[in-house]
């Protein structure tokens, strides 16, 4: 059976959602396609086999109707419903939805009234001053659309998404700048940056202050601002010189801060689900707060007329936890807000009691020094780990097959052990553990003899070459490696490089099943270019009782600290707690738990 291109199926489902939004379909119907797309994107099973066995609807979020459409696409390569929708519109109309502040409703109006069906069409209509004449638009909207078109084009040429590792430092710098603005009481990052998604499109900051204008003026004076895209009563958008990054700042009264922070943290799917639960209880939730729908308004709604503000009672929401408590739910940490089952768990009070934090970790796992391709000496790395409050550091240089990375021959590996012994005698308060990052060769064997591996405290097995293998070969490669009793940790498991290299084709469930049987620990790698493992696989690992190691893959003193937040975030997004993480244990217990012989 020819493998199914999941990305093509995901693309088709997302296009269905977009076209239906253009038609004005209700949000629950359009959201269903986005949810299904998310499920397929994170699927580790063989999609073709699920279709052949009629098991698609067993997946959460995929109903009978969408399941039939997925089956049609998988079996025929076409989706007739999507092709019919495309016939109603110009071929490039979805470009309009990439423009800042241009939602489906306005895109629909532009198409129906001006025949706008692409970015080029929209730009011409704005330049001819046709857009400002439309009801609900105006001169300012026309100016914003022109700025949005320019940004959309830049993002198309450079790629619209950026790695979290590149964006977070800049966003954090901007947050500190906003916190220092006149009158600011509270401020926080929002959006996908706050949720710590691996890639993001832009950055959001939410702040509270009595005078928004003063905060915006301060915000827009930051030295890295290349242009002010828009500045209004409650929102300012800037473009930075770095990364061509757009940052949106919203400033509200402090009484609205918590609900606004929650709203602008997202995700959209999480919010839609919460809003529907709130409506069932007679509440409305928005960035402007939580309101209880009064009896008069309820009566009017039943008659199909609009409700009035006078019929609503605004409820005090001082912190985000108050919003969840109002719905009899546990507080949902930002990293979990993806509508991947966290709402149902919060309703049952079955969320993890406390997600893992950096402070829980006793040791730093996976580090390189100048012995291989690291930039700092082993002693410098050890002292830096100690300064971070860690009890131990695993020394895991590249192995002999990785000659391009200064991999260690058996002789050089043993010579390093002598330095480790010397440092352990002279340095107090930090222990160096002898380890290696051994290449998993094409057949799954490790590139050191068992007699050498047996002498090590920590053996990480990673794939660095031959990513061109197909799914069967790559899966066998990993499964074979797990038969080696000296392998302790599966390193950066899928081998992905964010925005550069797709994850290796692997039958992940089969691999995780064997890892659980063999007692292999799974690495959550914090290198910002990797953030590997993806959260759906972290959850699958934990559901099988597997243990994690949260690692930095540090190649310098600085990376011991700067990579850690990304590793912790990836673990948290997979619902990991301290008890799930082996390097939260003291050194002696950590090594003991790794040993399989």
C-alpha positions in Angstrom: 0.0 0.0 0.0 1.4 3.4 -1.0 1.8 5.6 2.1 -0.8 8.4 2.5 0.5 11.9 2.4 -1.0 13.2 5.7 0.0 16.8 5.0 -2.1 16.8 1.8 -5.1 15.6 3.8 -4.5 18.2 6.5 -4.2 20.9 3.8 -7.5 19.9 2.3 -9.3 19.9 5.6 -8.0 23.4 6.5 -9.0 24.7 3.0 -12.5 23.3 3.7 -12.7 25.3 6.9 -11.5 28.5 5.2 -13.9 28.2 2.2 -16.8 27.5 4.6 -15.9 30.6 6.6 -16.0 32.6 3.4 -19.5 31.3 2.8 -20.5 32.4 6.2 -21.1 29.0 7.7 -21.3 28.8 11.5 -18.1 28.6 13.5 -18.9 25.1 15.0 -19.1 23.6 11.5 -15.9 25.3 10.3 -14.1 24.5 13.5 -14.9 20.8 13.1 -12.6 20.7 10.0 -9.8 22.5 11.8 -10.1 20.0 14.7 -10.0 17.1 12.3 -6.9 18.6 10.6 -5.2 18.8 13.9 -6.0 15.2 14.7 -4.7 13.9 11.4 -1.5 16.1 11.6 -0.7 14.5 15.0 -1.6 11.0 13.9 1.0 8.3 14.4 -1.0 5.5 13.0 -1.1 4.6 9.3 -3.9 6.8 7.9 -4.5 4.6 4.9 -4.9 1.6 7.2 -7.4 3.4 9.4 -9.4 4.3 6.3 -9.3 0.7 5.0 -10.4 -0.7 8.3 -13.2 1.9 8.8 -11.7 3.2 12.0 -11.4 6.9 11.3 -14.4 7.9 13.4 -12.7 6.3 16.4 -10.4 9.3 16.5 -11.4 12.1 18.8 -13.0 15.0 16.8 -13.7 13.1 13.6 -17.4 12.5 13.0 -19.1 10.5 10.3 -19.4 13.3 7.7 -15.8 14.5 7.9 -14.6 10.9 8.2 -16.3 10.1 4.8 -14.6 13.1 3.3 -11.2 12.0 4.6 -11.8 8.5 3.2 -12.8 9.9 -0.1 -9.5 11.9 -0.3 -7.4 9.0 0.8 -8.9 6.6 -1.7 -9.3 8.9 -4.7 -6.9 11.7 -4.2 -9.8 14.2 -4.5 -12.3 15.8 -2.2 -15.4 16.6 -4.3 -16.9 19.0 -1.6 -13.7 21.0 -1.6 -13.6 21.1 -5.4 -17.2 22.3 -5.5 -16.4 25.1 -3.1 -13.4 26.2 -5.1 -15.5 26.6 -8.1 -17.4 29.4 -6.3 -14.4 31.6 -5.8 -11.2 32.8 -7.6 -8.3 30.5 -7.2 -6.3 32.8 -4.9 -9.0 34.1 -2.7 -7.6 32.4 0.4 -4.8 34.8 0.3 -7.2 37.4 1.7 -7.3 35.5 5.0 -3.6 36.0 5.4 -4.1 39.8 5.8 -4.0 41.2 9.3 -7.4 42.3 10.6 -9.2 40.9 7.5 -11.5 38.2 8.7 -13.8 35.9 6.6 -16.8 38.3 6.9 -14.9 41.3 5.4 -13.2 39.1 2.8 -16.7 37.9 1.8 -17.9 41.5 1.4 -14.9 42.5 -0.6 -15.4 39.6 -3.0 -19.1 40.0 -3.4 -19.1 43.8 -3.7 -15.8 44.5 -5.5 -14.8 41.1 -7.0 -11.6 41.0 -4.9 -10.1 37.5 -5.2 -6.4 37.9 -4.4 -3.8 40.1 -2.7 -3.2 41.9 -6.0 -7.0 42.6 -6.4 -7.2 43.9 -2.8 -4.2 46.2 -3.3 -5.6 47.6 -6.5 -9.0 48.2 -4.8 -7.4 50.0 -1.9 -5.2 52.1 -4.2 -8.3 53.1 -6.2 -9.9 54.1 -2.9 -12.8 51.7 -3.6 -12.6 49.9 -0.2 -13.2 52.9 1.9 -16.6 53.4 0.3 -17.9 50.0 1.4 -20.1 49.8 4.5 -18.1 48.8 7.6 -14.7 49.7 6.1 -13.7 53.3 5.8 -10.4 55.2 5.2 -8.6 53.8 8.3 -9.5 50.2 7.4 -8.2 50.8 3.9 -4.9 52.0 5.2 -4.6 49.1 7.6 -5.3 46.7 4.7 -2.5 48.1 2.6 -0.1 47.7 5.5 -1.5 44.1 6.1 -0.9 43.3 2.4 2.7 44.4 2.6 3.2 42.3 5.7 1.5 39.3 4.2 3.8 39.5 1.1 6.9 39.7 3.3 5.7 36.7 5.3 5.0 34.7 2.1 8.5 35.4 0.8 10.2 34.7 4.1 7.9 32.0 5.5 5.0 33.1 7.8 6.0 31.1 10.8 9.0 31.5 13.0 10.7 29.3 15.6 9.7 29.9 19.1 13.4 29.9 20.0 14.0 32.9 17.8 10.9 34.8 18.9 10.8 34.3 22.6 13.9 36.3 23.5 12.7 39.3 21.5 9.2 39.0 22.8 10.5 38.8 26.4 12.6 41.9 25.8 9.5 43.8 24.5 7.5 42.6 27.5 10.0 44.1 29.9 9.8 47.3 27.9 6.0 47.4 28.3 6.2 46.6 32.0 8.3 49.7 32.4 5.8 51.9 30.6 3.9 54.7 32.6 1.0 53.3 34.6 1.3 49.7 33.7 -0.1 47.5 36.5 0.1 44.0 34.9 1.6 42.7 31.6 2.1 39.3 30.1 3.0 37.6 26.9 0.0 36.0 25.2 -0.9 34.0 22.1 1.1 31.0 20.9 4.3 32.4 22.4 2.7 32.1 25.9 1.4 28.6 25.0 5.1 27.8 24.0 4.2 26.4 20.6 7.2 25.3 18.6 6.6 27.8 15.8 4.7 31.1 16.0 3.4 33.7 13.5 3.7 36.8 15.7 3.8 37.8 19.3 1.1 39.2 21.6 1.5 41.3 24.7 -1.5 42.1 27.0 -1.2 44.9 29.6 -3.5 46.8 32.0 -3.1 50.5 32.6 -5.4 53.5 33.2 -4.1 55.4 30.2 -3.5 53.2 27.1 -2.2 56.0 25.0 0.8 56.6 27.2 1.7 52.8 27.1 1.4 52.7 23.3 3.6 55.8 22.9 6.2 54.1 25.1 5.8 50.8 23.3 6.2 52.4 19.8 9.5 54.1 20.9 11.4 50.8 21.4 14.7 51.0 19.5 14.0 47.9 17.5 10.7 49.1 16.0 10.9 49.3 12.2 7.4 50.5 11.7 4.1 51.2 13.5 1.5 49.2 11.6 -1.5 50.4 13.5 -2.3 52.3 16.7 -5.8 52.6 18.1 -7.6 53.0 21.4 -6.9 49.5 22.8 -4.3 48.0 20.4 -1.0 48.9 18.8 0.8 46.8 16.3 4.5 47.2 15.4 7.0 45.5 13.1 10.4 44.9 14.5 13.7 45.1 12.6 14.5 41.6 13.9 12.9 38.7 12.1 10.4 41.1 10.5 8.3 40.2 13.6 4.9 41.7 14.2 4.1 42.4 17.9 0.6 43.3 19.0 0.1 45.1 22.3 -3.4 45.4 23.8 -4.0 47.6 26.8 -7.2 47.4 28.9 -8.4 48.4 32.3 -7.0 46.2 35.1 -10.5 44.7 35.8 -10.4 43.2 32.3 -6.8 42.0 32.3 -7.4 38.4 33.3 -10.2 37.8 30.8 -8.2 39.6 28.0 -5.1 37.6 28.8 -7.1 34.4 28.7 -8.7 35.4 25.4 -5.6 36.5 23.6 -3.6 33.5 24.9 -5.8 31.1 22.9 -5.9 28.7 21.3 -9.0 29.5 19.2 -10.2 25.9 19.5 -9.9 26.0 23.3 -11.8 29.3 23.4 -14.7 28.1 21.2 -15.1 25.0 23.4 -15.1 27.1 26.6 -17.5 29.7 25.2 -20.0 26.9 24.3 -19.8 25.6 27.9 -20.2 29.1 29.3 -23.3 29.7 27.1 -24.9 26.5 28.4 -24.6 28.1 31.9 -25.9 31.5 30.9 -22.5 33.3 30.6 -20.7 35.0 27.8 -16.9 35.1 27.7 -14.8 37.6 25.8 -11.7 39.7 26.1 -13.9 42.3 27.8 -14.9 40.0 30.7 -17.4 37.4 31.7 -21.0 38.4 31.8 -24.1 36.6 33.2 -27.0 36.8 30.8 -30.0 38.3 32.6 -33.6 37.0 32.4 -34.7 39.9 30.1 -31.9 39.2 27.7 -32.6 35.5 27.8 -36.2 36.2 26.8 -35.0 38.4 23.9 -32.6 35.8 22.7 -35.4 33.3 22.6 -37.3 35.6 20.3 -34.3 35.9 18.1 -33.5 39.5 18.8 -30.2 41.0 20.0 -29.6 41.2 23.8 -28.7 44.5 25.4 -25.8 45.3 27.7 -28.3 46.4 30.4 -29.5 42.8 30.7 -26.0 41.6 31.5 -24.2 41.4 34.8 -20.4 41.6 34.6 -18.7 39.2 36.9 -15.3 39.9 38.6 -12.5 37.9 37.1 -9.3 38.9 38.8 -7.2 35.9 37.7 -7.5 33.4 34.9 -8.2 30.7 37.5 -11.4 32.5 38.4 -12.8 32.0 34.9 -12.3 28.3 35.0 -13.6 28.1 38.6 -16.8 29.8 37.4 -17.3 26.8 35.0 -16.5 24.3 37.8 -13.2 23.4 36.2 -9.6 23.1 37.2 -7.2 25.8 36.0 -5.8 24.9 32.7 -2.1 26.0 32.2 -1.5 27.9 29.0 0.7 25.2 27.5 -2.3 22.8 27.5 -4.9 25.1 25.9 -5.2 23.4 22.5 -8.6 21.5 22.9 -6.7 18.2 23.0 -8.8 16.9 25.9 -7.7 19.4 28.6 -11.2 20.8 28.9 -12.7 17.4 29.6 -10.0 16.6 32.0 -10.4 19.9 33.8 -14.1 19.3 34.2 -13.4 16.0 35.8 -10.6 17.5 37.9 -8.2 15.0 36.3 -5.5 17.3 35.0 -2.0 16.7 36.2 -1.7 18.0 39.7 1.4 20.1 38.8 3.3 20.2 35.5 7.1 19.8 35.6 9.2 22.9 36.0 12.8 23.7 35.5 13.2 23.9 39.3 12.3 20.2 39.5 15.4 19.1 37.6 18.4 17.9 39.5 20.6 17.2 36.5 21.3 18.5 33.0 21.2 15.7 30.5 22.9 15.7 27.0 25.8 18.1 26.8 28.8 18.5 24.5 32.1 20.2 25.2 35.2 21.0 23.1 36.0 17.2 23.2 33.5 17.0 20.3 31.7 19.9 18.7 31.0 22.0 21.8 32.3 25.5 22.2 33.4 25.4 25.9 35.7 23.1 27.9 34.4 20.3 30.1 35.4 22.2 33.2 33.6 25.3 32.1 30.5 23.3 31.4 30.7 21.7 34.8 31.1 25.0 36.6 28.2 26.5 34.7 25.9 23.6 35.6 26.9 24.0 39.2 26.1 27.8 39.0 22.7 26.9 37.8 22.1 24.9 41.0 22.3 21.5 39.3 23.7 18.4 41.1 25.0 16.6 38.0 25.8 17.0 34.3 25.8 14.1 31.8 28.8 14.3 29.5 27.5 12.9 26.1 29.8 13.8 23.3 29.2 12.7 19.7 30.4 9.2 18.8 32.9 8.0 16.4 30.6 7.7 13.3 29.9 11.5 13.6 33.3 12.5 12.3 31.8 15.8 11.1 30.9 16.7 14.7 34.3 15.7 16.2 33.0 12.3 17.3 35.2 10.5 19.8 37.0 7.3 18.9 37.1 4.6 21.6 40.6 5.9 22.6 39.5 9.5 22.9 36.3 8.5 24.8 38.5 6.7 27.4 40.8 9.6 27.6 37.9 11.9 28.4 37.0 9.5 31.3 40.3 10.5 32.9 39.4 14.1 32.8 35.9 13.4 34.2 37.5 11.5 37.1 39.9 14.4 37.7 37.1 17.0 37.7 34.9 14.9 40.0 37.8 14.9 42.5 38.5 18.6 42.3 35.0 20.2 41.8 32.6 20.2 44.7 28.9 20.4 44.4 28.6 19.0 40.9 29.0 15.4 39.6 29.9 14.6 36.0 28.4 11.4 34.6 30.2 9.5 31.9 28.1 9.1 28.8 28.0 9.4 25.1 25.5 10.2 22.3 26.0 7.1 20.2 24.8 7.2 16.5 22.1 4.7 15.6 23.4 3.2 12.4 21.3 2.2 9.5 20.6 -1.2 10.9 19.9 0.1 14.4 23.3 -0.9 15.9 25.2 1.5 18.1 28.7 2.6 16.9 30.6 1.4 20.0 31.2 -2.2 21.2 29.0 -3.4 24.0 32.2 -3.7 26.1 32.7 0.1 25.9 29.0 1.0 26.3 28.8 -1.1 29.4 31.2 1.1 31.2 29.1 4.3 30.7 26.6 5.8 33.1 24.5 7.3 30.3 24.1 6.1 26.7 21.9 8.2 24.4 21.1 6.7 21.0 20.3 9.2 18.3 19.9 9.3 14.5 22.1 11.9 12.8 22.4 10.5 9.2 20.5 8.6 6.6 17.2 10.3 7.1 16.1 9.3 3.6 15.1 5.8 4.8 11.4 5.0 4.4 9.0 4.4 7.3 9.6 0.6 7.4 13.4 0.9 7.4 13.5 3.8 9.9 11.1 2.1 12.3 13.1 -1.2 12.1 16.2 0.9 12.8 14.9 2.2 16.0 13.3 -1.0 17.1 16.5 -2.9 16.6 18.4 -0.3 18.6 16.1 -0.9 21.6 17.4 -4.5 21.7 20.8 -3.3 22.8 20.7 -3.6 26.6 23.2 -0.7 27.0 21.0 1.9 25.3 19.3 4.0 28.0 17.8 7.0 26.2 16.3 7.6 22.7 17.7 11.0 21.7 15.8 13.7 19.8 13.5 10.9 18.6 11.9 12.2 15.4 15.0 14.1 14.2 13.0 17.1 13.1 14.5 20.5 12.5 11.8 23.1 12.8 11.0 24.8 9.5 13.9 23.0 7.9 13.4 19.2 8.1 10.3 17.2 8.7 10.2 14.5 11.3 11.5 11.1 10.3 8.9 8.7 9.0 8.3 6.4 12.0 5.5 4.2 13.3 5.6 5.9 16.6 3.1 3.8 18.5 4.9 0.6 17.7 8.2 2.2 18.7 6.8 3.5 22.0 5.3 0.2 22.8 8.7 -1.5 22.5 10.4 1.3 24.4 8.0 0.7 27.3 8.7 -3.1 27.1 12.4 -2.5 27.1 12.5 0.3 29.7 14.0 2.9 27.3 13.7 6.5 28.4 12.5 9.1 25.9 14.4 12.4 25.5 12.5 15.7 25.2 15.2 17.7 23.5 15.3 21.5 24.2 17.5 22.6 21.3 15.2 25.5 19.9 15.7 24.1 16.4 14.3 20.8 17.5 12.0 20.9 20.5 11.7 17.2 19.9 9.5 15.4 21.0 6.2 16.9 19.8 3.5 17.1 22.6 1.2 14.4 21.1 4.1 11.9 21.3 5.0 13.0 24.8 1.5 12.2 25.9 1.5 8.8 24.1 4.8 8.0 25.9 3.4 8.9 29.3 0.2 6.9 28.7 2.5 3.9 28.3 4.2 4.5 31.5 7.5 5.6 29.8 9.9 7.9 31.6 11.3 11.1 30.1 14.6 12.9 30.3 14.4 16.7 29.8 17.6 17.6 28.0 19.3 20.8 26.7 21.5 19.3 24.0 23.8 22.1 25.1 26.9 22.8 23.1 28.0 25.8 25.2 27.8 27.2 28.7 25.1 29.6 27.6 22.9 26.9 26.1 22.8 25.0 29.4 20.4 27.8 30.5 18.9 29.1 27.3 17.8 25.7 25.9 16.2 24.5 29.1 12.9 26.5 28.9 12.2 24.9 25.5 12.7 21.4 26.8 10.5 22.0 29.8 7.9 23.6 27.6 7.8 20.6 25.3 7.4 18.3 28.2 4.7 20.4 29.8 2.7 20.6 26.6 2.7 16.8 26.7 1.3 16.9 30.3 4.5 15.7 32.0 4.9 16.1 35.8 8.0 15.8 37.9 7.3 12.1 38.6 7.6 11.5 34.8 11.1 12.9 34.5 14.1 10.8 35.4 16.6 13.7 35.7 14.4 15.1 38.5 16.0 12.3 40.5 19.4 12.6 42.4 22.4 11.4 40.4 22.6 8.0 42.0 18.9 7.2 41.5 19.0 8.6 38.0 21.8 6.3 36.9 20.1 3.4 38.7 16.8 3.9 36.9 18.6 4.1 33.5 20.4 0.8 33.9 18.7 -2.1 32.1 21.3 -4.9 32.8 
